[in-house]
């Protein structure tokens, strides 16, 4: 029973969308092609530029290609930034 619960919990993390305006670096590493270094680069970019208006702006971050964006687009959101 515990195994099933753990599998369901893991699956929920895989299917959850990641809000690029509020996600931590650790949460960003759940995306395909995003390791710890790129995740931190996204967080740093977000702090310097306030927030992303759309998920498409993620390609403005150094090291994030359009291929990486397309692989993850279905799992990304860009909600309104906190003021």
C-alpha positions in Angstrom: 0.0 0.0 0.0 2.9 2.4 0.8 4.4 1.7 -2.6 1.2 2.7 -4.4 1.0 5.9 -2.3 4.6 6.8 -3.2 4.0 6.1 -6.9 1.0 8.3 -6.9 2.8 11.1 -5.1 5.7 10.9 -7.6 3.3 10.9 -10.5 1.5 14.0 -9.2 4.8 15.9 -9.2 5.5 14.9 -12.8 2.1 16.0 -13.9 2.0 19.3 -12.0 2.6 22.5 -13.8 5.5 24.6 -12.8 4.9 28.4 -12.4 8.1 30.0 -13.7 7.3 33.2 -11.8 7.1 31.5 -8.4 8.9 28.2 -8.6 12.0 27.5 -6.6 15.2 26.3 -8.2 14.4 22.8 -6.9 11.0 22.8 -8.5 12.4 24.0 -11.8 14.7 21.0 -11.8 11.7 18.8 -12.3 11.5 20.1 -15.9 13.1 18.2 -18.8 16.6 19.5 -19.6 16.8 21.7 -16.5 19.4 20.9 -14.0 20.4 22.7 -10.9 22.6 25.3 -12.7 20.0 26.2 -15.3 17.3 26.3 -12.6 19.3 28.8 -10.6 19.9 30.9 -13.7 16.2 31.1 -14.2 15.6 32.2 -10.6 18.4 34.8 -11.0 17.0 36.1 -14.3 13.5 36.3 -12.7 14.8 38.4 -9.8 16.7 40.8 -12.1 13.8 41.2 -14.6 10.8 41.1 -12.2 8.9 38.3 -13.8 8.0 36.5 -17.0 4.8 37.8 -18.8 4.5 34.5 -20.7 6.2 31.1 -20.7 7.7 31.9 -24.1 9.9 34.5 -22.4 11.8 31.7 -20.8 14.0 31.5 -23.8 15.5 34.9 -22.9 17.3 33.1 -20.1 20.9 32.1 -21.1 21.0 28.4 -21.7 17.3 27.8 -22.3 16.6 26.9 -25.9 13.4 26.8 -27.8 13.7 23.0 -27.8 13.8 23.0 -24.0 10.8 25.3 -23.9 8.8 23.1 -26.3 9.6 20.0 -24.3 8.2 21.6 -21.2 5.6 24.0 -22.5 2.6 21.9 -21.5 3.8 21.8 -17.9 4.6 25.5 -17.6 2.6 28.5 -16.4 3.5 32.1 -15.9 1.0 33.6 -13.3 1.0 37.2 -12.3 3.9 38.3 -10.3 3.7 39.4 -6.7 4.1 43.1 -6.2 
